[in-house]
Amino acid sequence: MNQSKLTALLDRAPLSAALIASLSVVACTEPNPSYEACQARPYACTEVELCDGVDGDGDGQVDEGLEEPCGLFLPISISGTEGKFGRSIAVFDDLDGDGYEEVYVGASPALHKIGELPPVDPQGSVFLLNGANLERLQQISRLGVFGAQVAVGDFDGDGARELAVANPFGGDEGQVGVWVYERDGSLNARYLAEEPLTRFGTSITVTSPQAEGASGDALLISEPLWSGEAGDESGRLVALTINQGRAQVDHSLEGTEANQRLGERILSSFDKDGDESPEVLSTLWRENDNGESREVWLLNGVSGARELRVATNEDTQGSFGEGLAWGYFHGEEEPNLALGAPRIQPQEGAERGRVYFVNERGESLGTTGVEGKEYGSVLLTIKRSPELGDLILVGGRGYLRLFGPNREVARELPLEFDEVPTLATSSQPDPDGRIRVYVGFPEAGKLYILGVR
């Protein structure tokens, strides 16, 4: 892309401000039907079930009829035999036709932060698990932090989805790059980073290809420490497709300033301009009144031009945009963005976090209240019908909070381990009528299933 053209497009982007709003906490129950309702529908006049995973009225359905969303951990979990099991999760296809989508789980050492010592002799693996019982079906391993990020998509345009695995740090022996595998575990293609220390593959997401004649999906890969014409560590995003077993660059986008580190977090988003290509959410660093801080940009999926810039005047200690999500959270027809900042500098006491909500024009829809324990580190959208609206899970260290429509708290979910979890959701309800959320605890090496109705 022509650099001067990109800069000119970016300069016209709007700003947004953050407002503070408090939330009311509601119980995960529904009042019993009124007397009048009982007269009209006697068969409905049974005691409404609690959100407890039990068939309270004996009708063969569990937790039905609840006005607020219900989320419960299912009695299914698995421990990893390799270190850091649960570092990344991607839900795949229902390969055996039992109604449960299979799931890929990465077991990878954490990517060390800038200035920290890297892991010694790192090695990572990715496992394919049966969606019904979490039985292990496949294992793929490589040297490095292989499995730090995983994604699924039809990257070669053959109508079947593949697994993409990122290895952002290879250690002394391993290679840095992205590997793409077929569903039987065979290697389809690979793409190695030009430089081994640019954090190629720090974040990956699925987007649309732009090259003429390309079909299927493109894999968008962040490289936040890449240095280009704009200066050192300006960062860039690289989109790959596969043609006859060879990964090739479909398009790319470079940062516009030194030390911008474009793409530390990226997420494929909604199609804001109607060009049938999803826009991309990306974090990056900018100078502001508090010094260096992080912002979130919504980038055009075709041109890379900035559609939206979201920032806050709060001192978020560089954590703004740590969690990214989008969905229809407010009962409206337009999509909203949710942006987590888990480390806001308080007036007194320990650091706390919050989640900021904005609409597609960057106008503030309010924020959650501030909470402790790295609240807002991870966000996950649970897709439902347009009539019901989407749900959002907000994660912190040791707990999850499930929000229903209009940001009302539907369920508090304390976690067994005092760490920030990894989250991924199924694309459709399982045979029990629940959306499955896979909750990984890489430090503990465990994977749990949360059922949301």
Secondary structure, 3 states (H helix, E strand, C coil): CCHHHHHHHHCCCCCCCCCCCCCCECCCCCCCCCHHHHHHCHHHCCCCCCCCCCCCCCCCCCCCCCCCCCEEEEEEEEECCCCCEEEEEEECCCCCCCCCCCEEEEECCCCCCCCCCCCCCCEEEEEEECCCCCCEEEEEEEECCCCCEEEEECCCCCCCCEEEEEECCCCCCCCCEEEEECCCCCEEEEEECCCCCCCCCCCEEEECCCCCCCCCCEEEEEECCCCECCECCCEEEEEEEEECCEEEEEEEEECCCCCCCECCCEEECCCCCCCCCCCEEEEEEEEECCEEEEEEEEECCCCCCEEEEECCCCCCCCCCCCEEEEECCCCCCCCEEEEEEEEECCCCCCCEEEEEEEECCCCEEEECCCECCCCCCEEEEECCCCCCCCEEEEEECCEEEEECHHHCEEEEEECCCCCCCEEEECCCCCCCCCEEEEEEECCCCEEEEEEEC
